[in-house]
Amino acid sequence: MATMPKPITMPKAPKPLPAPNSDFFELVETLPAEELAVVKQVRTFMETKVAPIITKYWVEDAFPFELLPALKELNLGGVGLQGYGCRGGSGLLAGLVAMEMARVDTSVATFFGVHSGLAMSSIYLGGSEEQKQKWLPPMARLEKVGCFGLTEPLVGSGASGGLTTTAKREGDTWIINGQKRWIGNSPWCDISIIWARDVTDNQVKAFIVENKTTPGFKVEKMQNKIALKVVQNGQITLENCRVPEENRLQGDNSFRDTAKVLRGTRYFVGWEATGCAMGAYENALKYAQERLQFGKPIGSFQLVQDLLARMLANITASQCLVVRMAQLEAEGKMSDAHAALSKAFCTAKCRETVAWAREVCGGNGIIADYNVGRFFADSEALYTYEGTYQMQNLIVGKAVTGLSAFI
């Protein structure tokens, strides 16, 4: 009896692989609908406008001024600040905006953080009502872009007691002399918040200096950075800069007032570091899904999956930490130690995560075209700026022991 031929079966189409998603616990979805829409708007902007061009600018050590018109249309200036033409919204929204920016490019997040977080917040927290009304609306519209001048060539971690930039009052004018270094946005922005020591009472005060119209104000762009190459950092030299009393931030009379600004922005570096890790992870995961070795995607190998799981754990822990920080801030409970722990932990975990992402990508991980190398390099700046890892830990150590280990 003849056997019947077996029916021909078509091979099944391979099951589609999941898209890279670093919000594993769906924290963004906890936002109110109105704020969630803003975060999605930022993600669209970063993915469609920034991602296609940012590697070119990073390699060239240049700022993408072509993005500014579209960024202005987002109306994000002063996000998290209330009134004075600022975007407003919750602290959680402001943090998630920073995270979404850093997920595509940490330099763009840093540029925006310096302007909206450091410069605008300095005026918001320390300015008089008249100063807020004058400066914040155009800054919120990005018609005026700001920078924050605290760090000096010889003074970083010791800024609280060691600032060498001086301010001397003569009538209704202040004469400022000194230098500032590592000042993001300064080579091209419009105004600088300059922190200087009053020679009369030895206290730190803040001044709004109009970069382009103040005689004696000079900026030299810093060259040959290996991290945050898109951000334009400068060394500012102030030689007998005459600043009117009306441009002294009236509420800032000691370094304690400086610290109020730094507390918020230091915690925001935690958001940026989390976003940086997210970007590195998502690019590494996509690479692992597509890169073939031994006839199969490297993402199917146990050791690669182990690294990806470790990366995601770091990211998720950092996300949960900064979300809780946003809650503490909203409740008025956020302390310097909280901000320090957030910054130290998130930047350390970011540094670890981007290194694993680079490892997953092998040799291609050091090629800028694959994106991971950019996150890998940029994490080094996050780890250091707004206070080093060690300084943050000493702040935490003082809080938990009641004993100061500072010199």
C-alpha positions as CSV (number, residue, x, y, z in Angstrom):
1,M,0.0,0.0,0.0
2,A,1.5,3.4,-1.0
3,T,2.3,5.8,1.8
4,M,0.7,9.2,1.7
5,P,3.1,12.1,1.4
6,K,3.5,14.2,4.5
7,P,1.9,17.6,4.3
8,I,4.3,20.4,3.7
9,T,4.4,22.7,6.7
10,M,5.6,26.2,6.4
11,P,8.2,27.3,9.0
12,K,6.7,29.6,11.7
13,A,7.6,33.2,11.6
14,P,10.0,34.0,14.4
15,K,8.4,35.6,17.4
16,P,9.1,39.3,17.4
17,L,11.6,40.3,20.1
18,P,10.5,42.8,22.7
19,A,11.5,46.4,22.2
20,P,14.1,47.7,24.6
21,N,12.4,49.2,27.6
22,S,14.3,50.5,30.6
23,D,11.2,51.5,32.6
24,F,10.7,48.0,33.8
25,F,8.5,48.9,36.8
26,E,6.5,51.4,34.7
27,L,7.2,54.4,37.0
28,V,6.5,57.0,34.3
29,E,2.9,55.6,34.2
30,T,2.4,56.8,37.7
31,L,2.3,60.5,36.5
32,P,-1.0,62.3,36.1
33,A,-2.2,62.2,32.5
34,E,-1.3,65.9,31.9
35,E,2.3,65.4,33.1
36,L,2.6,62.0,31.4
37,A,1.8,63.8,28.1
38,V,4.7,66.2,28.7
39,V,7.2,63.3,29.3
40,K,6.0,61.6,26.1
41,Q,6.4,65.0,24.3
42,V,10.0,65.2,25.5
43,R,10.7,61.6,24.5
44,T,9.4,62.3,21.0
45,F,11.6,65.4,20.7
46,M,14.7,63.6,21.9
47,E,14.2,60.6,19.6
48,T,13.2,62.5,16.5
49,K,15.2,65.7,16.7
50,V,18.2,65.0,18.9
51,A,19.0,61.3,18.3
52,P,19.6,61.6,14.6
53,I,22.2,64.4,14.9
54,I,23.7,64.3,18.3
55,T,26.6,61.9,17.7
56,K,27.9,64.2,15.0
57,Y,28.0,67.1,17.4
58,W,29.5,65.0,20.2
59,V,32.3,63.9,18.0
60,E,32.9,67.5,16.8
61,D,32.8,68.9,20.3
62,A,30.1,71.4,19.2
63,F,26.6,72.5,20.4
64,P,23.6,71.9,18.2
65,F,22.2,75.4,18.1
66,E,19.8,74.1,15.4
67,L,17.8,72.4,18.1
68,L,17.0,75.5,20.1
69,P,13.9,76.6,18.1
70,A,12.3,73.2,18.6
71,L,13.3,73.1,22.2
72,K,11.7,76.5,22.8
73,E,8.5,75.2,21.4
74,L,8.4,72.5,24.1
75,N,7.9,75.3,26.7
76,L,10.0,73.5,29.3
77,G,11.9,76.4,30.8
78,G,11.5,76.5,34.5
79,V,9.8,73.0,34.7
80,G,9.1,72.4,38.4
81,L,9.2,76.1,39.2
82,Q,5.9,77.9,39.8
83,G,4.9,81.3,38.3
84,Y,7.0,83.9,36.4
85,G,6.3,82.3,33.1
86,C,7.9,79.0,34.2
87,R,6.5,75.7,33.0
88,G,5.6,74.6,36.5
89,G,4.6,71.1,37.3
90,S,5.7,68.7,40.0
91,G,9.2,67.9,41.0
92,L,8.6,64.4,39.8
93,L,7.8,65.8,36.3
94,A,11.0,67.9,36.3
95,G,13.0,64.8,37.2
96,L,11.5,62.6,34.6
97,V,12.1,65.3,32.0
98,A,15.8,65.3,32.9
99,M,15.8,61.5,32.8
100,E,14.2,61.4,29.4
101,M,16.7,63.9,28.0
102,A,19.7,62.0,29.4
103,R,18.3,58.7,28.0
104,V,19.1,60.1,24.5
105,D,21.9,62.5,25.3
106,T,23.4,63.5,28.7
107,S,24.9,66.7,27.3
108,V,21.5,68.0,26.3
109,A,20.2,67.1,29.7
110,T,23.1,68.9,31.3
111,F,22.7,72.0,29.1
112,F,19.1,72.3,30.1
113,G,19.8,71.5,33.8
114,V,22.4,74.2,34.0
115,H,20.0,76.8,32.5
116,S,16.7,75.7,34.1
117,G,18.0,74.0,37.2
118,L,21.0,76.0,38.3
119,A,20.7,79.5,36.8
120,M,16.9,79.9,36.9
121,S,16.6,78.2,40.3
122,S,19.3,80.6,41.7
123,I,17.1,83.5,40.8
124,Y,13.9,81.7,41.8
125,L,15.3,80.9,45.3
126,G,17.5,84.0,46.0
127,G,16.1,86.8,43.9
128,S,13.8,89.6,44.9
129,E,10.3,89.8,43.5
130,E,11.5,92.4,41.1
131,Q,14.4,90.3,39.9
132,K,12.2,87.3,39.4
133,Q,9.8,89.3,37.4
134,K,12.6,90.7,35.2
135,W,14.7,87.6,34.5
136,L,12.7,84.4,34.9
137,P,10.1,85.0,32.1
138,P,12.6,85.5,29.2
139,M,14.7,82.6,30.7
140,A,11.7,80.4,30.7
141,R,11.2,81.1,27.0
142,L,14.9,80.4,26.4
143,E,15.2,84.0,25.0
144,K,17.9,84.4,27.7
145,V,20.1,81.4,28.5
146,G,22.0,81.2,31.7
147,C,25.0,79.5,33.4
148,F,26.1,79.0,37.0
149,G,29.6,80.2,38.1
150,L,30.7,78.6,41.3
151,T,33.6,76.3,40.6
152,E,37.0,77.9,40.3
153,P,40.4,76.8,38.7
154,L,41.7,75.9,42.2
155,V,38.5,75.5,44.1
156,G,36.0,72.7,43.6
157,S,34.9,70.7,46.6
158,G,36.1,73.4,48.9
159,A,33.9,76.1,47.6
160,S,32.0,76.7,50.8
161,G,35.0,78.2,52.5
162,G,37.5,78.7,49.8
163,L,36.1,80.9,47.1
164,T,38.8,83.2,45.8
165,T,36.5,85.3,43.5
166,T,35.9,88.6,45.3
167,A,33.2,91.2,45.3
168,K,33.8,94.7,46.6
169,R,31.0,97.2,47.0
170,E,31.4,100.8,45.8
171,G,28.2,102.8,46.3
172,D,25.5,101.1,44.2
173,T,28.1,99.0,42.2
174,W,30.0,95.8,42.9
175,I,33.5,95.2,41.6
176,I,34.1,91.5,40.9
177,N,37.4,89.9,40.3
178,G,38.4,86.3,39.9
179,Q,38.0,83.2,37.7
180,K,35.4,80.4,37.3
181,R,36.1,77.1,35.6
182,W,34.0,74.2,34.2
183,I,31.1,76.6,33.7
184,G,28.6,74.9,31.3
185,N,26.9,77.1,28.7
186,S,29.2,80.0,29.5
187,P,31.0,80.4,26.1
188,W,27.8,81.4,24.4
189,C,25.0,82.1,26.9
190,D,23.5,85.5,28.0
191,I,23.8,85.7,31.7
192,S,25.9,84.1,34.5
193,I,25.1,83.6,38.1
194,I,28.5,84.4,39.7
195,W,29.2,83.5,43.3
196,A,31.8,85.7,44.9
197,R,33.1,86.4,48.4
198,D,32.2,89.9,49.8
199,V,35.5,91.3,51.0
200,T,33.6,93.3,53.7
201,D,31.9,90.5,55.6
202,N,33.6,87.5,54.0
203,Q,30.3,86.0,53.0
204,V,29.4,84.4,49.7
205,K,26.9,86.4,47.5
206,A,25.4,85.9,44.1
207,F,25.3,88.3,41.1
208,I,23.6,88.3,37.8
209,V,26.3,89.2,35.3
210,E,25.3,90.0,31.7
211,N,28.0,88.3,29.7
212,K,27.9,90.1,26.5
213,T,27.6,93.7,27.8
214,T,29.8,93.7,31.0
215,P,33.3,95.1,30.4
216,G,36.0,92.9,31.9
217,F,34.0,89.7,31.5
218,K,35.8,87.1,29.3
219,V,35.2,83.4,28.6
220,E,37.6,80.9,27.1
221,K,36.1,77.6,25.9
222,M,37.6,74.5,27.4
223,Q,39.0,72.2,24.8
224,N,39.7,68.4,24.5
225,K,37.1,67.1,26.9
226,I,36.3,63.3,26.7
227,A,32.9,63.6,28.3
228,L,29.8,65.8,27.8
229,K,31.4,67.1,24.7
230,V,28.3,68.7,23.4
231,V,28.1,71.0,26.5
232,Q,30.3,74.0,26.0
233,N,32.3,74.5,29.2
234,G,34.3,77.7,29.8
235,Q,36.8,79.4,32.0
236,I,35.4,82.8,33.0
237,T,37.8,85.6,33.9
238,L,36.3,88.6,35.7
239,E,38.6,91.7,35.7
240,N,37.1,94.6,37.6
241,C,33.6,93.7,36.4
242,R,31.2,96.4,37.5
243,V,27.8,94.9,38.4
244,P,24.9,97.1,39.8
245,E,23.5,96.4,43.2
246,E,20.2,95.7,41.5
247,N,21.8,92.6,39.9
248,R,22.9,91.2,43.3
249,L,20.5,88.4,44.3
250,Q,18.9,90.0,47.3
251,G,18.2,86.8,49.2
252,D,21.7,85.3,49.0
253,N,23.9,86.3,51.9
254,S,26.0,83.3,52.6
255,F,27.0,79.9,51.3
256,R,24.0,78.4,53.0
257,D,21.9,80.1,50.3
258,T,24.2,78.6,47.6
259,A,23.6,75.2,49.2
260,K,19.9,75.5,48.7
261,V,20.4,75.6,45.0
262,L,22.9,72.8,45.0
263,R,20.7,70.5,47.1
264,G,18.1,70.4,44.3
265,T,20.4,70.3,41.4
266,R,22.6,67.6,43.0
267,Y,19.6,65.4,43.4
268,F,18.7,66.1,39.7
269,V,22.1,64.6,38.7
270,G,20.6,61.3,40.0
271,W,17.9,61.6,37.5
272,E,20.4,62.4,34.7
273,A,22.6,59.5,35.7
274,T,19.6,57.2,35.7
275,G,18.7,58.4,32.2
276,C,22.3,57.9,31.0
277,A,22.2,54.3,32.2
278,M,18.9,53.8,30.5
279,G,20.2,55.0,27.2
280,A,23.3,52.8,27.4
281,Y,21.2,49.7,28.4
282,E,18.6,50.2,25.6
283,N,21.3,50.6,23.0
284,A,23.2,47.5,24.3
285,L,20.1,45.4,24.4
286,K,19.2,46.3,20.8
287,Y,22.7,45.4,19.8
288,A,22.5,42.1,21.6
289,Q,19.3,41.3,19.8
290,E,20.7,42.0,16.4
291,R,24.4,41.0,16.6
292,L,25.0,37.4,15.5
293,Q,27.9,35.2,16.6
294,F,28.0,31.4,16.2
295,G,24.9,31.6,14.2
296,K,22.6,33.2,16.8
297,P,22.1,36.6,18.5
298,I,24.5,37.2,21.3
299,G,21.4,38.2,23.4
300,S,20.7,34.5,23.6
301,F,23.9,33.8,25.5
302,Q,23.7,33.3,29.2
303,L,26.6,35.6,30.1
304,V,25.1,38.5,28.0
305,Q,21.7,38.0,29.6
306,D,23.3,38.1,33.0
307,L,24.9,41.5,32.2
308,L,21.6,42.8,30.8
309,A,19.7,41.8,34.0
310,R,22.4,43.4,36.2
311,M,22.1,46.6,34.2
312,L,18.3,46.7,34.5
313,A,18.5,46.0,38.2
314,N,20.8,49.0,38.6
315,I,18.5,51.2,36.6
316,T,15.3,50.1,38.4
317,A,16.9,50.7,41.8
318,S,18.0,54.2,40.7
319,Q,14.6,55.0,39.3
320,C,12.9,53.9,42.6
321,L,15.3,56.0,44.6
322,V,14.9,59.2,42.7
323,V,11.1,58.8,42.5
324,R,11.1,58.6,46.3
325,M,13.3,61.6,46.4
326,A,10.7,63.5,44.4
327,Q,8.1,62.6,47.1
328,L,10.4,63.8,49.9
329,E,11.0,67.0,48.0
330,A,7.2,67.5,47.6
331,E,6.7,66.9,51.3
332,G,9.4,69.4,52.2
333,K,11.6,66.7,53.8
334,M,14.5,66.5,51.4
335,S,17.8,67.1,53.2
336,D,21.3,67.6,51.9
337,A,22.1,64.1,53.0
338,H,19.2,62.7,50.9
339,A,20.4,64.6,47.9
340,A,24.0,63.5,48.4
341,L,23.0,59.8,48.7
342,S,20.9,60.0,45.6
343,K,23.7,61.6,43.6
344,A,26.4,59.2,44.9
345,F,24.4,56.0,44.4
346,C,22.9,56.8,41.0
347,T,26.1,58.0,39.4
348,A,28.0,55.0,40.8
349,K,25.4,52.6,39.4
350,C,25.3,54.5,36.1
351,R,29.1,54.2,35.8
352,E,28.9,50.4,36.4
353,T,25.9,50.0,34.0
354,V,27.5,51.9,31.1
355,A,30.7,49.8,31.5
356,W,28.6,46.6,31.2
357,A,26.8,48.1,28.2
358,R,30.2,48.8,26.5
359,E,31.2,45.2,27.3
360,V,28.1,43.8,25.6
361,C,28.9,45.7,22.5
362,G,32.5,44.4,22.4
363,G,34.8,46.4,20.1
364,N,31.8,48.3,18.7
365,G,31.2,49.7,22.1
366,I,34.0,52.2,21.6
367,I,32.7,53.5,18.3
368,A,30.6,56.6,18.7
369,D,28.2,55.5,15.9
370,Y,26.8,52.7,18.2
371,N,25.9,55.3,20.9
372,V,27.0,53.3,23.9
373,G,30.5,54.8,23.8
374,R,29.0,58.2,24.2
375,F,27.1,57.2,27.3
376,F,30.1,55.4,28.6
377,A,32.3,58.6,28.4
378,D,29.6,61.0,29.6
379,S,29.0,59.0,32.8
380,E,32.4,60.0,34.0
381,A,31.4,63.7,34.1
382,L,28.1,62.8,36.0
383,Y,30.2,60.9,38.5
384,T,32.2,64.0,39.3
385,Y,30.2,67.2,38.8
386,E,27.9,68.6,41.4
387,G,30.2,67.2,44.0
388,T,32.4,64.1,43.8
389,Y,31.3,60.6,45.0
390,Q,33.5,60.8,48.0
391,M,32.2,64.2,49.1
392,Q,28.6,63.0,48.8
393,N,29.4,60.0,51.0
394,L,31.0,62.3,53.6
395,I,27.8,64.4,53.7
396,V,25.8,61.2,54.3
397,G,28.4,60.0,56.8
398,K,28.1,63.2,58.8
399,A,24.3,62.9,58.8
400,V,24.2,59.3,60.1
401,T,27.0,59.5,62.6
402,G,26.6,63.1,63.8
403,L,30.4,63.4,63.3
404,S,32.0,65.5,60.6
405,A,34.9,63.9,58.7
406,F,35.5,67.1,56.7
407,I,38.9,68.8,57.2
